[in-house]
Amino acid sequence: MKIKRALRGFTLIEVMIALTVFVAIAATMSETASQSVGSLLHLQDKTLASFVAENRMVDLRLNGLPPIGENNDQVDMADREWKVFTKVEKTEFPDTHRVTVSVADMQHKDSNLITLISIMSKY
């Protein structure tokens, strides 16, 4: 007569190995998701900064040839404050100026998110 062996469950070591594998996979997924969110927020900041810079360029174009000089001011857009630095320089061509617009978030004034450069003419 055969005696049935008692059914056995997982050993403690097998359960610990399974938990270790699960924790490693979960940590990797969490880190990847965090990096994706960080990249998304940075792209959002750069997109909004480009809108601010492009709006400034359009304003300058609509008002004719801008005077030579530098201007530092603040703009509100999308419920945020932006630092806008505008620099207008003379070029070697008459009635033509080089315009540089740099935009930074007011919370991080020292690092520009975007810089646009254009040549504007009187005609």
ROSE-4610 file (N, C-alpha, C; in Angstrom, 1 decimal, always signed):
// ROSE-4610
residu = [M/M/M/K/K/K/I/I/I/K/K/K/R/R/R/A/A/A/L/L/L/R/R/R/G/G/G/F/F/F/T/T/T/L/L/L/I/I/I/E/E/E/V/V/V/M/M/M/I/I/I/A/A/A/L/L/L/T/T/T/V/V/V/F/F/F/V/V/V/A/A/A/I/I/I/A/A/A/A/A/A/T/T/T/M/M/M/S/S/S/E/E/E/T/T/T/A/A/A/S/S/S/Q/Q/Q/S/S/S/V/V/V/G/G/G/S/S/S/L/L/L/L/L/L/H/H/H/L/L/L/Q/Q/Q/D/D/D/K/K/K/T/T/T/L/L/L/A/A/A/S/S/S/F/F/F/V/V/V/A/A/A/E/E/E/N/N/N/R/R/R/M/M/M/V/V/V/D/D/D/L/L/L/R/R/R/L/L/L/N/N/N/G/G/G/L/L/L/P/P/P/P/P/P/I/I/I/G/G/G/E/E/E/N/N/N/N/N/N/D/D/D/Q/Q/Q/V/V/V/D/D/D/M/M/M/A/A/A/D/D/D/R/R/R/E/E/E/W/W/W/K/K/K/V/V/V/F/F/F/T/T/T/K/K/K/V/V/V/E/E/E/K/K/K/T/T/T/E/E/E/F/F/F/P/P/P/D/D/D/T/T/T/H/H/H/R/R/R/V/V/V/T/T/T/V/V/V/S/S/S/V/V/V/A/A/A/D/D/D/M/M/M/Q/Q/Q/H/H/H/K/K/K/D/D/D/S/S/S/N/N/N/L/L/L/I/I/I/T/T/T/L/L/L/I/I/I/S/S/S/I/I/I/M/M/M/S/S/S/K/K/K/Y/Y/Y]
num = [1/1/1/2/2/2/3/3/3/4/4/4/5/5/5/6/6/6/7/7/7/8/8/8/9/9/9/10/10/10/11/11/11/12/12/12/13/13/13/14/14/14/15/15/15/16/16/16/17/17/17/18/18/18/19/19/19/20/20/20/21/21/21/22/22/22/23/23/23/24/24/24/25/25/25/26/26/26/27/27/27/28/28/28/29/29/29/30/30/30/31/31/31/32/32/32/33/33/33/34/34/34/35/35/35/36/36/36/37/37/37/38/38/38/39/39/39/40/40/40/41/41/41/42/42/42/43/43/43/44/44/44/45/45/45/46/46/46/47/47/47/48/48/48/49/49/49/50/50/50/51/51/51/52/52/52/53/53/53/54/54/54/55/55/55/56/56/56/57/57/57/58/58/58/59/59/59/60/60/60/61/61/61/62/62/62/63/63/63/64/64/64/65/65/65/66/66/66/67/67/67/68/68/68/69/69/69/70/70/70/71/71/71/72/72/72/73/73/73/74/74/74/75/75/75/76/76/76/77/77/77/78/78/78/79/79/79/80/80/80/81/81/81/82/82/82/83/83/83/84/84/84/85/85/85/86/86/86/87/87/87/88/88/88/89/89/89/90/90/90/91/91/91/92/92/92/93/93/93/94/94/94/95/95/95/96/96/96/97/97/97/98/98/98/99/99/99/100/100/100/101/101/101/102/102/102/103/103/103/104/104/104/105/105/105/106/106/106/107/107/107/108/108/108/109/109/109/110/110/110/111/111/111/112/112/112/113/113/113/114/114/114/115/115/115/116/116/116/117/117/117/118/118/118/119/119/119/120/120/120/121/121/121/122/122/122/123/123/123]
x = [+0.8/+0.0/+0.9/+0.5/+1.3/+0.7/+1.6/+1.2/+1.4/+0.3/+0.3/+1.2/+2.0/+2.8/+1.9/+2.2/+1.5/+1.9/+0.9/+1.1/+2.0/+2.9/+3.8/+3.6/+3.8/+3.7/+5.1/+5.2/+6.5/+7.4/+8.6/+9.5/+9.8/+10.3/+10.5/+11.5/+12.5/+13.5/+12.9/+12.0/+11.3/+10.4/+9.8/+8.9/+9.8/+10.9/+11.8/+12.4/+12.8/+13.3/+12.2/+11.0/+9.9/+9.6/+9.7/+9.4/+10.6/+11.8/+13.0/+12.8/+12.4/+12.2/+11.1/+10.0/+8.9/+9.3/+10.1/+10.5/+11.4/+12.3/+13.2/+12.5/+11.5/+10.7/+9.9/+9.3/+8.5/+9.3/+10.5/+11.4/+11.8/+12.1/+12.5/+11.3/+10.1/+9.0/+8.7/+8.9/+8.7/+9.7/+10.9/+12.0/+11.7/+11.3/+11.0/+9.8/+8.8/+7.6/+8.0/+8.9/+9.3/+10.1/+11.0/+11.7/+10.8/+9.8/+8.8/+8.1/+7.7/+7.0/+7.9/+9.1/+10.1/+10.3/+10.5/+10.7/+9.4/+8.3/+7.0/+6.9/+7.2/+7.2/+8.2/+9.4/+10.4/+9.9/+9.3/+8.8/+7.7/+6.9/+5.8/+6.4/+7.4/+8.0/+8.6/+9.3/+10.0/+8.9/+7.8/+6.8/+6.2/+5.8/+5.3/+6.3/+7.6/+8.6/+8.7/+8.6/+8.6/+7.5/+6.3/+5.1/+5.4/+6.0/+6.3/+7.3/+8.3/+9.4/+8.8/+8.0/+7.4/+6.4/+5.7/+4.8/+5.6/+6.7/+7.6/+8.1/+8.5/+9.0/+7.9/+6.7/+5.6/+5.3/+5.3/+5.1/+6.1/+7.4/+8.5/+8.3/+7.9/+7.7/+6.6/+5.5/+4.3/+4.6/+5.5/+5.8/+6.9/+7.3/+8.3/+9.7/+10.7/+12.1/+12.4/+12.7/+12.9/+14.2/+14.2/+15.4/+16.5/+17.8/+18.9/+19.0/+19.2/+19.3/+18.9/+18.8/+18.4/+17.2/+16.4/+15.2/+15.0/+14.8/+14.5/+13.2/+12.2/+10.9/+10.3/+9.0/+8.3/+7.0/+6.6/+5.4/+4.6/+3.3/+2.4/+1.8/+1.9/+1.3/+1.1/-0.1/-0.5/-0.3/-0.8/-0.7/+0.7/+1.6/+3.0/+3.7/+4.8/+5.5/+6.8/+7.2/+8.3/+9.2/+10.5/+11.5/+11.9/+11.7/+12.0/+13.1/+14.2/+15.3/+15.3/+15.3/+15.3/+16.5/+17.3/+18.5/+18.4/+18.5/+18.5/+19.9/+20.5/+21.8/+21.9/+22.7/+22.9/+23.7/+23.4/+24.1/+24.9/+25.7/+26.5/+25.6/+24.4/+23.5/+22.7/+22.4/+21.7/+20.2/+19.6/+18.2/+17.9/+18.8/+18.7/+19.2/+18.4/+18.9/+18.7/+19.6/+19.6/+18.9/+17.8/+17.0/+17.1/+17.5/+17.6/+16.6/+15.7/+14.8/+15.0/+15.3/+15.6/+14.5/+14.0/+12.9/+13.3/+13.1/+13.3/+12.1/+11.9/+10.9/+11.3/+10.4/+10.8/+11.4/+11.0/+11.6/+13.0/+13.4/+14.8/+15.3/+15.5/+15.8/+17.2/+18.1/+19.4/+19.5/+18.6/+18.7/+17.6/+18.0/+17.0/+16.4/+15.1/+14.5/+14.6/+14.6/+14.6/+15.2/+15.9/+16.4/+16.1/+15.4/+15.1/+15.9/+16.5/+17.2/+16.6/+16.5/+15.9/+16.6/+16.5/+16.9/+15.7/+15.7/+14.5/+15.0/+14.2/+14.6/+13.5/+13.8/+12.9/+11.8/+12.2/+11.2/+10.7]
y = [-1.2/+0.0/+1.3/+2.2/+3.4/+4.5/+5.1/+6.2/+7.5/+8.3/+9.6/+10.6/+11.3/+12.3/+13.5/+14.2/+15.4/+16.5/+17.3/+18.4/+19.4/+19.9/+20.9/+22.3/+23.4/+24.7/+25.2/+26.5/+27.0/+27.1/+27.0/+27.2/+28.7/+29.0/+30.4/+31.0/+30.3/+30.9/+31.1/+30.3/+30.5/+31.8/+31.9/+33.1/+34.4/+34.4/+35.5/+35.9/+34.9/+35.1/+35.7/+35.2/+35.8/+37.2/+37.5/+38.9/+39.8/+39.3/+40.1/+40.5/+39.5/+39.8/+40.8/+40.6/+41.6/+43.0/+43.1/+44.5/+45.1/+44.3/+44.8/+45.3/+44.6/+45.0/+46.2/+46.3/+47.4/+48.7/+48.6/+49.7/+50.3/+49.3/+49.8/+50.5/+49.9/+50.6/+51.9/+52.1/+53.4/+54.4/+54.0/+54.9/+55.4/+54.5/+54.8/+55.8/+55.5/+56.4/+57.8/+57.9/+59.1/+59.9/+59.3/+59.9/+60.4/+59.7/+60.1/+61.4/+61.4/+62.6/+63.8/+63.6/+64.7/+65.2/+64.3/+64.8/+65.5/+65.0/+65.7/+67.1/+67.2/+68.6/+69.5/+69.0/+69.9/+70.3/+69.4/+69.7/+70.7/+70.6/+71.6/+73.0/+73.0/+74.3/+74.9/+74.1/+74.6/+75.1/+74.4/+74.8/+76.1/+76.3/+77.5/+78.7/+78.4/+79.4/+79.8/+78.9/+79.2/+80.1/+79.8/+80.7/+82.1/+82.2/+83.6/+84.3/+83.6/+84.2/+84.5/+83.7/+83.9/+85.1/+85.2/+86.4/+87.7/+87.6/+88.8/+89.2/+88.2/+88.5/+89.1/+88.6/+89.2/+90.6/+90.9/+92.2/+93.2/+92.7/+93.6/+93.8/+92.8/+93.0/+93.9/+93.8/+94.6/+96.1/+96.4/+97.8/+98.4/+97.8/+98.3/+97.9/+98.6/+98.3/+98.7/+97.7/+98.0/+98.8/+99.7/+100.4/+99.5/+99.9/+99.2/+99.3/+98.2/+98.2/+96.8/+96.8/+95.6/+95.9/+94.9/+95.1/+93.8/+93.9/+92.8/+93.0/+92.2/+92.4/+91.0/+91.1/+89.9/+89.8/+88.6/+88.4/+87.3/+87.4/+86.4/+85.6/+84.3/+83.4/+82.0/+81.5/+80.2/+80.1/+81.1/+81.2/+81.1/+81.5/+81.5/+82.8/+83.1/+84.3/+83.9/+84.7/+84.4/+85.6/+85.4/+86.5/+86.5/+87.7/+87.8/+88.8/+88.4/+89.3/+89.5/+90.8/+91.1/+92.0/+91.6/+92.3/+92.7/+93.9/+94.4/+95.0/+94.4/+94.9/+95.3/+96.3/+96.8/+95.7/+95.7/+94.8/+95.6/+95.0/+95.8/+96.3/+95.8/+96.3/+97.5/+98.5/+99.6/+99.2/+99.8/+99.6/+98.1/+97.4/+96.0/+95.7/+95.0/+94.7/+93.3/+92.8/+91.4/+91.4/+90.6/+90.6/+89.2/+89.2/+88.0/+88.1/+87.1/+87.0/+85.7/+85.8/+84.7/+84.7/+83.5/+83.3/+82.3/+82.6/+81.7/+81.8/+80.7/+80.7/+81.5/+82.3/+83.2/+82.4/+81.2/+80.4/+80.0/+79.9/+79.5/+80.6/+81.8/+82.9/+82.8/+82.0/+81.9/+81.0/+80.1/+79.2/+79.4/+79.9/+80.1/+78.8/+78.8/+77.6/+77.7/+78.9/+79.0/+80.3/+80.4/+81.6/+81.7/+82.7/+82.9/+84.1/+83.9/+85.0/+85.3/+86.5/+86.9/+88.2/+88.4/+89.6/+90.4/+91.6/+92.5/+93.7/+94.1/+95.2/+96.2/+97.4/+98.5/+98.2/+97.5/+97.3/+96.0]
z = [+0.0/+0.0/+0.0/-0.8/-0.9/+0.0/+0.6/+1.5/+0.8/+0.8/+0.1/+0.9/+0.2/+0.8/+1.1/+2.1/+2.5/+1.5/+1.0/+0.1/+0.8/+0.1/+0.8/+0.0/+0.7/+0.2/-0.2/-0.5/-0.8/+0.5/+0.3/+1.5/+1.7/+2.8/+3.2/+2.2/+1.8/+0.9/-0.5/-1.0/-2.3/-2.2/-1.1/-0.9/-0.9/-0.2/-0.1/-1.5/-2.3/-3.6/-4.5/-4.4/-5.2/-4.8/-3.5/-3.1/-3.5/-3.5/-4.0/-5.5/-6.3/-7.7/-7.9/-7.2/-7.3/-6.9/-5.8/-5.4/-6.4/-7.0/-8.0/-9.2/-9.7/-10.8/-10.5/-9.3/-8.9/-8.8/-8.3/-8.1/-9.5/-10.4/-11.8/-12.5/-12.3/-12.9/-12.3/-11.0/-10.4/-10.8/-11.0/-11.4/-12.9/-13.7/-15.1/-15.2/-14.4/-14.4/-13.9/-12.9/-12.3/-13.4/-14.1/-15.2/-16.3/-16.6/-17.6/-17.2/-16.0/-15.5/-15.5/-15.1/-15.1/-16.5/-17.5/-18.8/-19.4/-19.0/-19.4/-18.9/-17.6/-17.0/-17.6/-17.9/-18.6/-20.0/-20.7/-22.0/-22.0/-20.9/-20.8/-20.5/-19.6/-19.4/-20.6/-21.4/-22.6/-23.6/-23.7/-24.7/-24.3/-23.0/-22.5/-22.7/-22.4/-22.6/-24.1/-25.0/-26.4/-26.8/-26.2/-26.5/-26.1/-24.9/-24.4/-25.3/-25.7/-26.6/-27.9/-28.5/-29.8/-29.7/-28.6/-28.4/-28.4/-27.7/-27.6/-29.0/-29.8/-31.1/-32.0/-31.9/-32.7/-32.2/-30.9/-30.5/-31.0/-31.0/-31.6/-33.1/-33.8/-35.2/-35.6/-34.8/-35.0/-34.7/-33.9/-33.5/-34.3/-35.4/-36.3/-35.8/-36.3/-36.0/-34.5/-33.7/-32.2/-32.0/-31.0/-30.7/-30.2/-30.4/-29.9/-28.4/-27.7/-26.2/-25.7/-24.3/-23.6/-22.7/-22.5/-21.7/-20.9/-19.6/-18.7/-18.1/-18.4/-17.8/-17.4/-16.9/-16.4/-17.1/-17.5/-18.2/-17.5/-17.4/-16.9/-18.0/-18.0/-19.0/-18.3/-18.6/-18.1/-16.5/-15.9/-14.4/-13.8/-14.6/-14.2/-14.6/-13.9/-14.2/-14.9/-15.9/-16.8/-16.8/-16.8/-16.9/-18.4/-19.1/-20.5/-20.7/-21.3/-21.5/-23.1/-23.5/-24.9/-25.1/-26.2/-26.5/-28.0/-28.3/-29.7/-30.1/-31.1/-31.5/-32.9/-33.2/-34.5/-35.4/-36.6/-37.5/-38.5/-39.4/-40.3/-41.5/-41.6/-42.6/-42.1/-42.9/-42.4/-42.2/-41.2/-40.8/-40.6/-40.0/-39.7/-38.3/-37.5/-36.1/-35.8/-35.0/-34.5/-33.1/-33.0/-31.8/-31.1/-29.9/-29.1/-27.9/-27.8/-26.7/-25.9/-24.7/-23.8/-22.7/-22.4/-21.4/-20.4/-19.1/-18.0/-17.1/-16.3/-15.3/-14.2/-13.6/-12.5/-11.3/-11.1/-10.0/-10.3/-11.5/-11.9/-12.9/-12.4/-13.2/-14.0/-13.4/-13.9/-15.1/-15.3/-16.4/-17.4/-18.6/-19.7/-20.2/-20.4/-21.0/-22.5/-23.1/-24.6/-24.9/-26.1/-26.6/-28.1/-28.5/-30.0/-30.5/-31.7/-32.3/-33.7/-34.0/-35.3/-35.8/-37.1/-37.8/-38.2/-37.8/-38.1/-38.9/-39.9/-40.7/-40.8/-41.2/-41.2/-42.3/-43.4/-44.5/-44.5]
